[in-house]
Amino acid sequence: MLSKIIRNFIAKRVAGRSDDGIMITLKDPKKVEMLENIMADLLMRNGIDPRAITSEQQLKNIINQIEAASKQTTQSGIR
């Protein structure tokens, strides 16, 4: 496990919520582990050490920066 922060962030996103706002339990914990590895790979491919992340907010900011850079590169080209 690379980072507990990444694991918790992924678990929250995968778990979802029911109509009354209560967290739904995960049916497959291996799915969280797989998504955690994918997230760590994405971070490493963008030059970020996943072990250096200290908070969930920092992780969200990094993800937003990666997505913004990705959108910027896909919008360029011949039109």
N, CA, C and O atoms as a DFTB+ gen file, in Angstrom:
316 C
 N C O
     1  1       0.854      -1.180       0.000
     2  2       0.000       0.000       0.000
     3  2       0.895       1.237       0.000
     4  3       1.762       1.391       0.861
     5  1       0.678       2.098      -0.959
     6  2       1.522       3.271      -1.108
     7  2       1.163       4.365      -0.118
     8  3       2.033       4.883       0.583
     9  1      -0.100       4.713      -0.058
    10  2      -0.493       5.815       0.792
    11  2      -1.900       5.588       1.320
    12  3      -2.818       5.270       0.565
    13  1      -2.054       5.756       2.613
    14  2      -3.368       5.595       3.224
    15  2      -4.317       6.694       2.736
    16  3      -5.524       6.474       2.642
    17  1      -3.782       7.852       2.432
    18  2      -4.596       8.973       1.952
    19  2      -5.206       8.621       0.596
    20  3      -6.389       8.869       0.361
    21  1      -4.402       8.048      -0.290
    22  2      -4.915       7.659      -1.605
    23  2      -5.969       6.570      -1.451
    24  3      -7.019       6.626      -2.091
    25  1      -5.696       5.578      -0.602
    26  2      -6.653       4.486      -0.392
    27  2      -7.984       5.018       0.137
    28  3      -9.043       4.619      -0.345
    29  1      -7.941       5.907       1.114
    30  2      -9.178       6.452       1.678
    31  2      -9.929       7.288       0.644
    32  3     -11.155       7.223       0.568
    33  1      -9.206       8.066      -0.147
    34  2      -9.825       8.892      -1.186
    35  2     -10.538       8.012      -2.211
    36  3     -11.679       8.286      -2.581
    37  1      -9.869       6.964      -2.666
    38  2     -10.460       6.047      -3.642
    39  2     -11.660       5.324      -3.035
    40  3     -12.691       5.173      -3.691
    41  1     -11.530       4.880      -1.795
    42  2     -12.630       4.161      -1.145
    43  2     -13.878       5.040      -1.046
    44  3     -14.994       4.556      -1.237
    45  1     -13.695       6.309      -0.753
    46  2     -14.833       7.223      -0.680
    47  2     -15.503       7.383      -2.038
    48  3     -16.730       7.426      -2.127
    49  1     -14.706       7.471      -3.089
    50  2     -15.255       7.649      -4.437
    51  2     -15.964       6.394      -4.921
    52  3     -16.988       6.489      -5.597
    53  1     -15.438       5.220      -4.589
    54  2     -16.007       3.964      -5.050
    55  2     -17.254       3.590      -4.249
    56  3     -18.195       3.014      -4.796
    57  1     -17.263       3.915      -2.964
    58  2     -18.356       3.492      -2.095
    59  2     -19.683       4.110      -2.492
    60  3     -20.709       3.429      -2.494
    61  1     -19.676       5.379      -2.823
    62  2     -20.925       6.037      -3.174
    63  2     -21.803       6.286      -1.963
    64  3     -21.410       6.015      -0.828
    65  1     -22.980       6.797      -2.213
    66  2     -23.908       7.095      -1.128
    67  2     -25.298       6.643      -1.529
    68  3     -25.649       6.635      -2.709
    69  1     -26.080       6.268      -0.538
    70  2     -27.471       5.911      -0.800
    71  2     -28.321       7.179      -0.776
    72  3     -27.795       8.274      -0.575
    73  1     -29.616       7.039      -0.977
    74  2     -30.513       8.186      -1.035
    75  2     -30.517       9.001       0.259
    76  3     -30.692      10.219       0.217
    77  1     -30.329       8.355       1.392
    78  2     -30.351       9.079       2.660
    79  2     -28.979       9.603       3.069
    80  3     -28.828      10.129       4.172
    81  1     -27.974       9.469       2.202
    82  2     -26.659      10.031       2.454
    83  2     -25.710       9.125       3.208
    84  3     -24.588       9.530       3.513
    85  1     -26.126       7.920       3.515
    86  2     -25.281       6.990       4.254
    87  2     -24.347       6.285       3.279
    88  3     -24.755       5.889       2.187
    89  1     -23.083       6.132       3.688
    90  2     -22.106       5.456       2.833
    91  2     -22.509       3.999       2.632
    92  3     -22.928       3.325       3.574
    93  1     -22.379       3.523       1.406
    94  2     -22.649       2.133       1.081
    95  2     -21.347       1.363       1.235
    96  3     -20.292       1.838       0.814
    97  1     -21.410       0.187       1.829
    98  2     -20.190      -0.590       2.021
    99  2     -19.688      -1.131       0.689
   100  3     -20.458      -1.348      -0.247
   101  1     -18.393      -1.339       0.630
   102  2     -17.778      -1.863      -0.586
   103  2     -18.053      -3.356      -0.701
   104  3     -18.004      -4.091       0.285
   105  1     -18.341      -3.782      -1.912
   106  2     -18.575      -5.198      -2.139
   107  2     -17.288      -5.919      -2.502
   108  3     -17.149      -7.115      -2.246
   109  1     -16.352      -5.202      -3.095
   110  2     -15.112      -5.828      -3.535
   111  2     -13.920      -4.954      -3.140
   112  3     -13.605      -3.995      -3.845
   113  1     -13.252      -5.268      -2.026
   114  2     -12.106      -4.462      -1.599
   115  2     -10.935      -4.509      -2.579
   116  3     -10.082      -3.621      -2.559
   117  1     -10.882      -5.527      -3.435
   118  2      -9.805      -5.595      -4.431
   119  2      -9.957      -4.492      -5.474
   120  3      -8.976      -4.058      -6.077
   121  1     -11.198      -4.041      -5.683
   122  2     -11.430      -2.952      -6.623
   123  2     -10.740      -1.675      -6.137
   124  3     -10.159      -0.932      -6.928
   125  1     -10.812      -1.432      -4.822
   126  2     -10.148      -0.263      -4.237
   127  2      -8.644      -0.374      -4.414
   128  3      -7.979       0.607      -4.748
   129  1      -8.109      -1.562      -4.192
   130  2      -6.669      -1.764      -4.342
   131  2      -6.229      -1.538      -5.790
   132  3      -5.189      -0.928      -6.039
   133  1      -7.023      -2.031      -6.741
   134  2      -6.696      -1.842      -8.153
   135  2      -6.732      -0.354      -8.514
   136  3      -5.821       0.147      -9.173
   137  1      -7.776       0.347      -8.085
   138  2      -7.897       1.774      -8.387
   139  2      -6.810       2.587      -7.684
   140  3      -6.348       3.600      -8.210
   141  1      -6.407       2.146      -6.507
   142  2      -5.313       2.805      -5.793
   143  2      -4.017       2.688      -6.602
   144  3      -3.261       3.654      -6.707
   145  1      -3.765       1.517      -7.167
   146  2      -2.559       1.317      -7.984
   147  2      -2.621       2.144      -9.264
   148  3      -1.605       2.679      -9.709
   149  1      -3.807       2.250      -9.855
   150  2      -3.970       3.069     -11.056
   151  2      -3.698       4.534     -10.731
   152  3      -3.014       5.224     -11.487
   153  1      -4.236       5.012      -9.597
   154  2      -4.020       6.401      -9.182
   155  2      -2.538       6.654      -8.918
   156  3      -2.003       7.683      -9.329
   157  1      -1.870       5.718      -8.235
   158  2      -0.440       5.873      -7.959
   159  2       0.354       5.912      -9.262
   160  3       1.304       6.686      -9.387
   161  1      -0.028       5.084     -10.231
   162  2       0.644       5.088     -11.528
   163  2       0.448       6.427     -12.237
   164  3       1.392       6.973     -12.807
   165  1      -0.773       6.953     -12.202
   166  2      -1.059       8.252     -12.810
   167  2      -0.198       9.345     -12.175
   168  3       0.365      10.187     -12.874
   169  1      -0.104       9.322     -10.855
   170  2       0.702      10.318     -10.154
   171  2       2.173      10.193     -10.538
   172  3       2.836      11.197     -10.798
   173  1       2.685       8.959     -10.574
   174  2       4.099       8.756     -10.894
   175  2       4.406       9.151     -12.339
   176  3       5.476       9.693     -12.613
   177  1       3.477       8.886     -13.270
   178  2       3.696       9.275     -14.660
   179  2       3.732      10.792     -14.819
   180  3       4.287      11.305     -15.791
   181  1       3.140      11.508     -13.865
   182  2       3.155      12.968     -13.902
   183  2       4.205      13.558     -12.972
   184  3       4.164      14.751     -12.670
   185  1       5.153      12.729     -12.512
   186  2       6.285      13.202     -11.727
   187  2       5.993      13.488     -10.270
   188  3       6.692      14.288      -9.648
   189  1       4.972      12.850      -9.708
   190  2       4.603      13.085      -8.312
   191  2       4.794      11.796      -7.529
   192  3       4.335      10.731      -7.942
   193  1       5.475      11.903      -6.398
   194  2       5.683      10.753      -5.532
   195  2       4.434      10.568      -4.673
   196  3       4.129      11.440      -3.859
   197  1       3.699       9.458      -4.825
   198  2       2.470       9.249      -4.050
   199  2       2.708       9.224      -2.540
   200  3       1.809       9.554      -1.766
   201  1       3.899       8.840      -2.122
   202  2       4.201       8.794      -0.683
   203  2       4.384      10.179      -0.090
   204  3       4.354      10.340       1.130
   205  1       4.576      11.195      -0.950
   206  2       4.803      12.558      -0.467
   207  2       3.489      13.306      -0.214
   208  3       3.508      14.412       0.327
   209  1       2.372      12.731      -0.589
   210  2       1.079      13.388      -0.394
   211  2       0.711      13.311       1.084
   212  3       0.729      12.241       1.691
   213  1       0.375      14.475       1.651
   214  2       0.142      14.535       3.094
   215  2      -1.318      14.748       3.483
   216  3      -1.673      14.586       4.651
   217  1      -2.176      15.110       2.513
   218  2      -3.587      15.312       2.859
   219  2      -4.472      15.003       1.656
   220  3      -4.013      14.979       0.514
   221  1      -5.724      14.772       1.935
   222  2      -6.681      14.500       0.865
   223  2      -6.875      15.733      -0.015
   224  3      -7.048      15.610      -1.227
   225  1      -6.848      16.912       0.588
   226  2      -6.996      18.146      -0.192
   227  2      -5.831      18.317      -1.160
   228  3      -6.028      18.744      -2.298
   229  1      -4.640      17.991      -0.725
   230  2      -3.471      18.058      -1.601
   231  2      -3.648      17.093      -2.781
   232  3      -3.332      17.439      -3.919
   233  1      -4.151      15.890      -2.509
   234  2      -4.395      14.912      -3.564
   235  2      -5.436      15.433      -4.555
   236  3      -5.264      15.282      -5.765
   237  1      -6.507      16.041      -4.058
   238  2      -7.537      16.604      -4.936
   239  2      -6.958      17.702      -5.824
   240  3      -7.264      17.767      -7.015
   241  1      -6.126      18.560      -5.249
   242  2      -5.506      19.635      -6.027
   243  2      -4.604      19.073      -7.130
   244  3      -4.609      19.575      -8.254
   245  1      -3.847      18.053      -6.812
   246  2      -2.956      17.430      -7.790
   247  2      -3.773      16.807      -8.920
   248  3      -3.430      16.958     -10.093
   249  1      -4.844      16.111      -8.571
   250  2      -5.702      15.491      -9.586
   251  2      -6.310      16.555     -10.487
   252  3      -6.375      16.377     -11.704
   253  1      -6.753      17.659      -9.899
   254  2      -7.318      18.756     -10.694
   255  2      -6.284      19.345     -11.654
   256  3      -6.610      19.664     -12.797
   257  1      -5.046      19.489     -11.198
   258  2      -3.979      20.006     -12.050
   259  2      -3.688      19.054     -13.211
   260  3      -3.486      19.490     -14.344
   261  1      -3.670      17.761     -12.921
   262  2      -3.417      16.759     -13.963
   263  2      -4.543      16.781     -14.996
   264  3      -4.287      16.730     -16.199
   265  1      -5.791      16.855     -14.523
   266  2      -6.933      16.893     -15.438
   267  2      -6.927      18.161     -16.282
   268  3      -7.236      18.113     -17.473
   269  1      -6.578      19.297     -15.676
   270  2      -6.525      20.560     -16.416
   271  2      -5.446      20.503     -17.495
   272  3      -5.663      20.967     -18.615
   273  1      -4.296      19.944     -17.167
   274  2      -3.219      19.820     -18.146
   275  2      -3.616      18.868     -19.265
   276  3      -3.274      19.092     -20.426
   277  1      -4.327      17.820     -18.921
   278  2      -4.778      16.861     -19.924
   279  2      -5.781      17.490     -20.882
   280  3      -5.709      17.274     -22.091
   281  1      -6.709      18.263     -20.348
   282  2      -7.696      18.953     -21.190
   283  2      -7.017      19.968     -22.084
   284  3      -7.401      20.138     -23.241
   285  1      -6.020      20.636     -21.562
   286  2      -5.312      21.660     -22.336
   287  2      -4.578      21.026     -23.523
   288  3      -4.570      21.588     -24.618
   289  1      -3.972      19.877     -23.311
   290  2      -3.234      19.226     -24.404
   291  2      -4.183      18.624     -25.432
   292  3      -3.846      18.574     -26.614
   293  1      -5.362      18.167     -25.014
   294  2      -6.292      17.579     -25.967
   295  2      -7.012      18.631     -26.776
   296  3      -7.519      18.328     -27.856
   297  1      -7.075      19.859     -26.289
   298  2      -7.769      20.902     -27.015
   299  2      -6.897      21.549     -28.088
   300  3      -7.406      22.231     -28.977
   301  1      -5.603      21.340     -28.006
   302  2      -4.718      21.926     -29.010
   303  2      -4.698      21.036     -30.257
   304  3      -5.074      19.866     -30.202
   305  1      -4.266      21.593     -31.348
   306  2      -4.185      20.825     -32.580
   307  2      -4.863      21.544     -33.731
   308  3      -5.237      22.711     -33.615
   309  1      -5.015      20.852     -34.821
   310  2      -5.635      21.430     -36.004
   311  2      -7.148      21.430     -35.852
   312  3      -7.757      20.432     -35.466
   313  1      -7.739      22.584     -36.168
   314  2      -9.195      22.698     -36.055
   315  2      -9.786      23.079     -37.383
   316  3     -11.003      23.225     -37.498
